[in-house]
Amino acid sequence: MARWNDEDLYLLLRDGGKAMGLSATMPGWSRLATDQEIRDMAAFVRTLVAEQP
Ligand code: HEM
């Protein structure tokens, strides 16, 4: 997680792996969740790890 800043983590969750140069296997949430919900997801995932970037 340390290499993901907040904006890129948000974009990864919104648009999926391919949009961020990773595997297209990871889908994005843009059709299923609002921007605010995706930002909230990114913030929640941060709470699961101790190290902050
Ligand atoms: C809220 C749900 C999810 C979160 C928070 C999440 C988060 C992440 C993050 C942060 C990475 C990058 C890891 C790294 O830096 O190496 C990642 C990679 C990946 N995710 Fe997800 N993910 C989610 C859901 C999913 C789902 C549903 C799938 C597949 C069905 C998936 C498949 C993958 C794959 C295959 C990669 C590796 C991509 C690569 O290294 O090329 N993810 N995910």
Boltz pocket constraint, residues with backbone or C-beta under 6 A from the ligand:
constraints:
  - pocket:
      binder: B
      contacts: [[A, 1], [A, 4], [A, 12], [A, 13], [A, 17], [A, 21], [A, 22], [A, 23], [A, 24], [A, 25], [A, 26], [A, 27], [A, 41], [A, 45]]
      max_distance: 6.0
